[in-house]
């Protein structure tokens, strides 16, 4: 990381430069090389201010802080830069296209297994995205058909009022309904 420190209205001590260098080096985990940081430190009466402009891979991050002591101003500006870098990294992670690339990579790395005939079968890792808990309503088949036709749900899980078994009724692609009965 290329770091340039400039002083305004004050004489720069060597500890200022060393302190800025050590603090900015900790930000390297958020950015790739090459990166350039321009730091302006200044004093106006009793106010100390630190202004940091960080440029890396087309990303420009700026922060300006004012405190009563110089090291506090530097810390506050670097904390502000760090928050911006974390937010940017999260945006990149959650971007729509990034999920598709991860899914494709997961399918390419799928494990190969052998079935009964000896041919190779590829299996992909399956992840549970959402979990819901339901309280099953006791109802008859007619009530379940009425409820599924009245809603846009593709299926309904219910407890049969007569047998007390759990049943699933779902809407098929042709618009008709199918019933799955269990012995549970």
N, C-alpha and C positions, 0 to 999 in steps of 0.2 A: 504494500500500500504506500503510495506516495503522499506524504503529509507536508503541507506548508503552513507555517504559523506566522501570522502577522500581528504586530502590536500597534494599537492606536492610542495616542495620548498617554502612553506609559512606556517605561523601559521594561523590556522582557528579561525575566530571569530564566536561567537554564532549567530550573525545576518546572516552570510552566510548560516548556516544550516536552520535557520528559514525561510529565503527568499526562499531557494530551496524547502523546505517543502510546503510553501504556494503556490508557482508556480506549483509544480508537482501535488498538490491536485486538481487543476483545470483541469488536464488531465483525471481525473477519469471518466468524462462523456463519454470519447471515448473508455475506456477499462473496462473489467470486472475484478472482484477480482478473484484470488489473482494476484497481480502484484508486481514486484520487480524492483527498480530503483537503479542503482549504478552510483554515481556522483563523478567525479574526478575534483577538482579545483586546479589550479596551477598557479604559477607566474614564468616567465623567463624574467629577466631584467625588461623591461617596458611593457611586454605583459602578459595579463591575459587570461587564457584559461579555458573553461568548457567543459567537456566531459561527456555525459549522455548515459547510456545503459539501456534501458527499456525492460523488459521481461514480457509478459502477455499472457497466453493461447497459448504458442508456437510461439507467434509473438515476434520477436526481432527487436527493433528500436534503432538506434544509431545516435548520433549527436555530432559533435565537432566544437566549435567556439572559435575564438580568437579575443579579443578586447583590448582597452586600459584601460578599467575599468572592475572589476569583475562582477558587476551586469549587465552590458551590455552583457558580454559574456554568463552569465546564461540565460538572456532573449532571446538572439539570438538562443541558443541551444534548449531551450524549445519551441520556435516558430517553429524551424525546426522539432522537434519531433511531435508537434501538426499537422503540415502540412502532415507529413507522416502518422499519425493516421487517419486523415480525408481522405486521399487518399485510405488507406487500407479499411476504412469503405465503401467508395463509390464503390470500386471494389467488395466487398462482396454484396452490394445492387444490383449491375448491373449484377451479375453473372447469367448465363443462368438458372441454376437450381432454383434460388430464385424466378424468375417470375412464374415458373410452380407451386411452392408451394403456392404462393399467389393466383393464379387462382383457385387452388383446394380448398383453404380455403374460397375464395369468393363464390364458388358454394355450399359449405357445409353450409354457412351462408345465403343462398338465402331465400327470404321471401316466405311463402306459401300463396296462394290465392285460392279462391273457384271459379270454373267456373259455367256455367248455370246448369249443372247436379248435382252440389253439391259435386263433387269430388275435391280433393286437387291438385293444379297445382303449381309447383315450378317455380319461376322466378328469374333470376340472374341479377345483376346490369350490364348494358352494358356501356362501356366507349368508347368515340370517340377518336381514336388514331391519326388520321390525317384528316386535312381539306384542301380541294383544291378548288380554285375558277376557273371557266372555262368561256371562251367566246364561246358561241354556234355559230357554223358556219351554215349559211343557206345552205342546200344541199338537193338533191333529194334522194329518197330511193335507187336508183341505185348507186349514188355516195357514200352513206353510206355503202352499201354492198361491193363496190369495196375497200373502205378504211379499213373496218374491215377484209376483206380477205387478204389485203396486209400487215397488221400489226399483231402482236401477241396479241393485246388487246382483252379482252373477251367481251367488250361492247363499244359502242360509243353513246354519247348523242349529239343530233344535233337538229337544228331548221329546220323544213320542209319548203322548199322553196315555195311550193304552198299554204299551209294553215297557215304558220307561227306558227304552234304548236310545242311544244317540244316533241321529240320522242327519244326512246331508242331502239337500236338494240343490241342484245347480242348473243354470240355463245353458243349453248347448248352443253351438254356433248356428244351427238351423232354426233356433227359436223355440224348440221343444225343451222339456224338462227331464232331467234324469235324477233318480233317487238312489242314494247309497245308504243301506241299512247296516247297522252294526249290532253285535251281541254284547255290548258293554253296558 
